[in-house]
Amino acid sequence: MRGYRKYRNQPVVIDGERFDSKLEAKHYGEIKLREKIGEVSNVIRQPKYDLIVNDIKVGSYRADHAFYDHVEDKERVVDSKGMDTEASKLRRKLVKAIYGVDVEVWKK
């Protein structure tokens, strides 16, 4: 089947940027709006974390967004999920164990 997506997400392009899903694009729009009013800064799309255990790269994890939240006074890393898989949960646990980063899951 051509164009079939396992979790039925629909990629979209907004302002020349490609997003894997409408939900990810929506969340990005919300973050950018908060950036315009000064609530967040240092917005990064698709931050990548190499998953290295005992000097062996076992994989990588790419979150959807990272930014500094001035309201909460902390760095935040978020992932937009319509459906959360066991593999994704494991990768987030590895990011926490290796980097000390709590990846937040934003749903609909």
Residue, then its C-alpha position, 0 to 999 in steps of 0.5 A: m500500500r502506497g502512502y500507508r502510515k501505521y498510526r494514521n498520522q498525516p504529515v503536513v508542511i507549514d511555513g516551509e517546515r515539514f511535520d510528521s503529524k498535524l498534532e506535532a505541527k499544532h504543538y509547534g504553533e503553540i510553542k512559537l506563539r509562546e515564544k513571540i510573547g516571551e514565555v519561551s526561548n531557544v526553541i529547537r525542533q527535533p533534538k536528537y539524543d544518541l542512546i549509548v550504553n557501555d560505550i555502545k550506541v544502541g540507537s537514537y531518540r529524536a524528540d519533537h521540540a525542546f525549549y526554555d520555559h521562562v514561566e516554569d524556569k526550566e528546559r523542557v523537551v516534548d514529544s507529541k504523541g497520538m499513540d505512545t508505543e512501548a518502544s517510544k517509552l523505552r527510548r524516553k527512559l533511556v534518555k532519562a537514564i543517560y542524559g537526565v532529561d525528562v521527555e514530556v509527552w503531549k497528547k491531543 
